[in-house]
Amino acid sequence: MKKEVPNGFFHDSYSSQVSAAFADVMLWVQQSPRYFDRAKAKFATEADGWLVAYSMVHGTVVVTNEQPRPESRNRVLLPDVCEQFNVKFKDTFVMLRELAVQFDIVER
């Protein structure tokens, strides 16, 4: 990876602002009565909270294939957390369209 992508491609999420935002995200999830404890525990082990926290601080858009499901109790879904914290999100296909990505099939 280090040889293939330019410097600055990966962003640091270890700033004090991102850490504070992450704490807010985790506190909201843990205090939310709508989620089962196993859903909260699983969310705590994944990167989704960091993605939301980073976007809260830097104003970026989260890209996910998950769809909002506010009635979900078994899973803490990324779009629902984004909505709670006013973080913009979109799905992969919308992002690809907006970037005008084209795939060319090359036969070998």
C-alpha positions in Angstrom: 0.0 0.0 0.0 2.7 2.5 0.9 4.1 2.2 -2.6 0.8 2.5 -4.4 -1.0 5.4 -2.8 0.1 9.0 -2.2 1.0 10.4 1.2 -2.1 11.8 2.9 -4.4 9.0 1.4 -5.0 7.7 4.9 -6.2 10.1 7.5 -5.3 10.1 11.2 -8.2 9.6 13.6 -6.2 10.0 16.8 -6.8 13.7 17.4 -8.4 14.8 20.6 -11.4 16.2 18.7 -12.0 12.9 17.0 -11.6 11.0 20.3 -14.1 13.3 22.0 -16.6 12.8 19.2 -16.1 9.0 19.4 -16.8 9.2 23.1 -20.1 11.0 22.3 -21.0 8.4 19.7 -20.3 5.5 22.1 -22.1 7.2 25.0 -25.2 7.7 22.8 -25.2 4.1 21.6 -24.6 2.7 25.1 -27.4 4.8 26.7 -29.9 4.2 23.9 -32.8 2.0 25.2 -33.7 0.9 21.6 -30.7 -1.4 21.1 -30.2 -4.8 22.7 -27.0 -5.1 24.8 -25.5 -7.6 22.3 -25.9 -5.0 19.5 -24.3 -2.3 21.7 -21.4 -4.6 22.5 -20.9 -5.5 18.8 -20.9 -1.9 17.7 -18.2 -1.1 20.3 -15.8 -3.6 18.7 -16.2 -2.2 15.1 -14.9 0.8 13.3 -18.2 2.5 12.5 -18.1 4.7 15.6 -14.7 6.0 14.5 -16.0 6.7 11.0 -18.9 8.8 12.4 -16.6 10.6 14.8 -14.1 11.5 12.1 -16.8 12.8 9.9 -18.3 14.8 12.7 -15.0 16.6 13.2 -13.9 16.9 9.6 -17.2 17.3 7.8 -16.7 14.3 5.5 -19.3 12.0 4.1 -19.6 8.4 5.3 -20.0 5.8 2.5 -21.9 2.6 3.4 -24.1 0.1 1.8 -26.2 -0.1 4.9 -29.7 1.5 4.9 -31.2 3.4 7.8 -33.5 1.2 10.0 -34.4 3.2 13.1 -36.6 0.4 14.3 -33.6 -2.0 14.5 -32.8 -3.4 17.9 -30.4 -6.2 16.9 -27.9 -4.0 15.1 -26.6 -0.5 15.5 -26.6 0.6 11.8 -24.1 3.2 10.5 -26.8 5.4 8.8 -28.8 5.6 12.0 -25.8 6.8 13.9 -24.9 9.2 11.2 -28.5 10.7 11.3 -28.3 11.0 15.1 -25.1 13.1 14.8 -26.0 15.0 11.6 -23.3 13.3 9.5 -24.0 13.0 5.8 -23.9 9.5 4.4 -24.5 7.9 1.0 -24.2 4.4 -0.5 -21.4 3.2 -2.7 -23.3 3.4 -5.9 -24.3 7.1 -5.4 -20.7 7.9 -4.6 -19.5 6.1 -7.8 -22.1 8.0 -9.9 -21.1 11.3 -8.4 -17.4 10.7 -9.1 -18.3 9.6 -12.6 -16.5 6.4 -12.2 -16.5 4.2 -15.3 -15.5 0.6 -15.5 -14.0 -0.7 -18.8 -13.9 -4.4 -19.4 -10.7 -5.4 -21.1 -10.5 -8.9 -22.6 -7.1 -10.6 -22.3 
